[in-house]
Each structure stands twice: as structure tokens, then as C-alpha cells.
Amino acid sequence: MSRFFTSSIGQKFFMSITGIFLMLFLLVHLSVNSLLLVGDGELFNVAANFMGSNFIMKIIEPILALGLILHIFYATYITLKNQKARPQNYQVMNRSKADWAAKNMFILGGLILIFLVIHLGNFFWHVKFGTVDPISYNGGKEIHDLYSLVSGLFINWWWYDVIYILGAVFLFLHLTHGFWSAFQTLGWNNDKWIKRLKVIAYIYAIIIAGGFATIPAYFLIKYVV
Amino acid sequence: MKIKLRVWRQENSKAKGKFVKYELDGVDPEMSFLEMLDALNEKLIKEDKDPVAFENDCREGICGSCGLYINGYPHGKGNKIATCQLHMRVFKDGDTITIEPWRSQGFPVLKDLIVDRNAFDKIMSAGGFVSIDAGQAPDANSIWVPKENADKAFDAAACIGCGACVAACKNSSAMLFVAAKVSQLALLPQGKAEAKRRALNMVAKMDELGFGSCTNTGACEAECPKGISIENIARLNREYLSASFSEPE
């Protein structure tokens, strides 16, 4: 077992497990965010405040951060190690058939990380350091008006819409490979399931990336254009 | 046909190599790629120059020794072929062909286009065998092996250890080779007894020899002259993970 953590398959095991965890998070994240497209924002505000304040989420939040950090750490470590495995490169570029996304996972991951920093700066920072306006519905308890924060950003700064749509494109490409690759690394695959998982990967990537891109596109088309 | 060649020349494992250009006239489209190199070497010998060193033996795609990286493809462009099964008819008159050796930390260049593939033998020595004498062929049906398993084990056993998987992989990973060698035994009753130790030791040796790790790009499968499926890599992962979580060390 001690060798497991330093072995190439062991390291990939952590990439896979953290990847699956992050993919589950994306589903939860998108399902809450999709409420932005419904009504005047009350539904989204109630849901987002519930997610931000309940006990289970407080436990999951640091685990999520740890999962992300581990995913980035192992990705960097494995990529550096893999580059050392070919000290002298070929003169003629490798033309072997392989998906573009599969060969560029680290670059795509880096682009997503840049997006994530911007994204956390836009929302998470404001929520954590309390610069969000309060709102109350029907004389109830005051909650954060997250809907105004989000819609304000997307309506007032059009280039943020572009950044968020680009972020979704990078995420799409990353997921088309990451999804089925995670199962392959866990050994949960065979000739039949490789093809099936690749199709499911595209469906999942389209739902997630398409869903996230729809939100800035909605505000852009409805209020800006 | 007239062909222009750019060939990697390197005196020995320590020397700094370089590409050398050659022009070869009178190339027959019916020639195999290795016959074309033979013709080049005959020309070089007549000119009193050092012939190009390249490895080859059976010239019928089963020994796995003739691996060359041709115009960006291990074993040249073509489906499920070794370099010896590549023919000059796929090239056009006046084409420039760049020939390089396999590039990997695990496969140091010995001379020109020959690399040292001893690393594969070391991985095999770490566990790619059955320790007992399996004896004579048993009576039919005395050991039950499902047809599907027999077929998959046979497909995995088709690996000729040429190293094209390592050459094609952007990480220079040997996972497809190790996966094939683990799978051919893991699927059969004779291989089950040592399955856990085998997976652990062969992967440990592969890591130790400086091969990269698998990122599931599938380039190995696309270039394998025997069409070994990456399904075997999933099986290796499975074997390795279950061995790691159960085998006391």
C-alpha cells in the first residue's frame, strides 16, 4: 500500500477520484444556477442562500477545496514527470491519432484555473467578505441578494459574459476527455464501455458547459444586445 | 522512384546525434521500407561510408524488432503494421521521409536508429511469467476457461513488444505493453495465483525505468501493429488497484 501513493497508477487514481468528485459538484452547481433563468430571482436567492448557509455544505466546502487542490497538484506533478520521460523530442511532430483535448488536458486545466480565479473573485469573495446587499421576501429574514450580484455583473460588463462563455468552452473540452478517462483509470471500463462512456462524456459535457454558457448568454441577449 | 531521406545518425549512446540527408534513386514501389533501407546501405557501403544501423529480424511483422519513427508515425503511416510491413508504394516520387529512432527515457539510443529495449525485458522479469511448470496441454475441458476470456487473453498475447506504444505516447508511457502482458495471464487460471504480485511488481518496474504515466490519449492503441486495445489498460488499472488494496507487502 505504501508504494501505491508514489506509483504512476496510484497518482492517477487520485486524479480520477478528485475529478469525479468535481464533476458531481458541477452538477449541483449548475442545478442551483439554472434557477437564475427562472422568474425574478427570488427562487435563485433562496436556493443559493440555502446552499451557502446549511450545515452539510459547510462541511463539503473545505473537502471540495481540498479535492480541487489535489487535482491541480497531481496534474502538475504528473505532467512534469511525463515531460521528463522523453528527454529528446521528435523532429517531426507526433501525428498519432488521439483526441486534441486528451493531449491538452493540462493546458485546458490551466485555462479553467485562470477562469476559476476570476470567477471566485466575482462572487465567492463578495459573499465571504460580506459586500452583498441584503434582501428579504414577504417580510422574512434578510438574505444575500445574490441574484442582483450575478445579473449586475452580466448586464453591466459584457466582457464578463464573454469570459464566462469561454470558460464553459474550456470546461467542455476538459470534460469530454476527463469524464471517460476517470472511469478508465479506475479500471471501470472495457471495449464496450469505452465507446459508451465516450458518448456519455459528450452528453455530460454538453449539459454542464452548455448550461453554464446559457446563463451569461441569457443576460447578454435579454439586457445588453 | 527517387526518395529523399533524413535519417537520424548517432555514433553511440553517448554521442550527440544529428540528421543526415540522403538521396536514393531507383526505389521500386514494391519494395518494403526495410528493403529500401537495405538499398541505401548498399549504396553507402559502395561509397565506403558507414551504413545506417537499424534493427530487424523476421521482416514479417511478428518479431517486433524493426520499430522506426517515420514521418511522425511509429512504424510509419498505416493500420496495424510494423515497419517491415510498410511499403514504398505509399510514398510518392520525390517525397522526403524523416526517419527517427523511438524517443523515450526508457529506450536510450544505441546507434543511429537502434534503441535499447532492455527495459521491456526488465519489466517482464519483474513478473510477466507463471512460476510453475504448467505441464503438458491438459485434456479438453479439464480446466474451464470461458471462450471470451480465452479470446481476450489471446488478443493481449499478440503483443510483440516492439515499443510503438511508448514511441507514440506523448508521455512515453509503457502502459499498453505492461497492460497486455498482465492481461494475457490475468485472464487465465494459470495466471491467477500470482496475479496480484505480478501487477504490483511490473508497474513498479515500469515506473522505476523512467516511462511516463498513462493519460488515456489512446495514441498507443492507434499505433499498435497488433491492435492491442486500451481495454487492457483498464484491466491493468483494475488488477493494480485491487492488488494495492488487498495484498500485504
Interface residues (C-beta under 8 A of the other chain):
Chain A: M1 S2 R3 F4 T6 S7 S8 I9 G10 Q11 K12 F13 I78 K81 N82 K84 A85 R86 P87 Q88 N89 Y90 Q91 V92 M93 N94 R95 S96 K97 A98 D99 A102 K103 M105 H177 W180 S181 Q184 T185 L186 G187 W188 N189 N190 D191 I194
Chain B: R6 W8 F19 Y69 N71 G72 Y73 P74 K77 T98 E100 R103 S104 Q105 G106 A168 K170 N171 S172 S173 L200 V203 A204 M206 D207 G210 F211 G212 S213 C214 T215 N216 T217 G218 A219 A222 E223 S229 I230 E231 I233 A234 R235 L236 N237 R238 E239 Y240 L241 S244 F245 E249
